[in-house]
Structures are given as C-alpha cells and as structure tokens.
Amino acid sequence: MDGTERIAAERRRQIEAEGFGHEHDAQHQDSELAFAACYYAMPCMIREGGVTIAPDRFFQETGWDEQWAKRDKKGRIQRLAVAGALIAAEIDRLRRESGI
C-alpha cells in the first residue's frame, strides 16, 4: 500500500471504527487536529535555538485526555498515516467551516 492509500485507509478507520466523522471533527477548534497530527508526525524531539519541543508538547496543546496519547504504540509508517489522516480531517473541517 502506498502512502496515500495508507492515509485514506487510516481516515476510513478513524471514521468507521472510532466514530471520528465530520460531527466529531467539528468539535475540535483551534487547530487541535493539526496539533495531534504534529504529535504523530514528529520523528523525535526538535531542538531549535536552544528550545526543545517534545512530541508530547504538541499532544498536550490539544487538551485531549491522556487515553488518546497512543503515539508510542505505533511504528513510524503507521504514525505518519495517522498524521496524514488527521491533516485531511482538519482540512475538511476548515472547508466545511468556511463553506468552501
């Protein structure tokens, strides 16, 4: 399965297995889905200009319950598929919100 297929399959799984469809996504304002995507996409801590940003920092910014912190239970490719699916969800949410 190539990358786009993996992302599409993960988005379908999020909707069908987890119930994270349009209504659910609409509840996540202030870029929460994008922050969650960052959490899954980061390969490791980022150090820039003397500042260290850990993946968990992005997750904490969402305000979500710790039960959703599942990053370390997934391999790198699976984490990237989840990140891509979350980005797709955020794009769709923003499009619906703006009427595009």
Beta strands, then each sheet from edge to edge (+ up, - down):
strand 1: 46-48
strand 2: 51-53
sheet 1: 1+ 2-
end
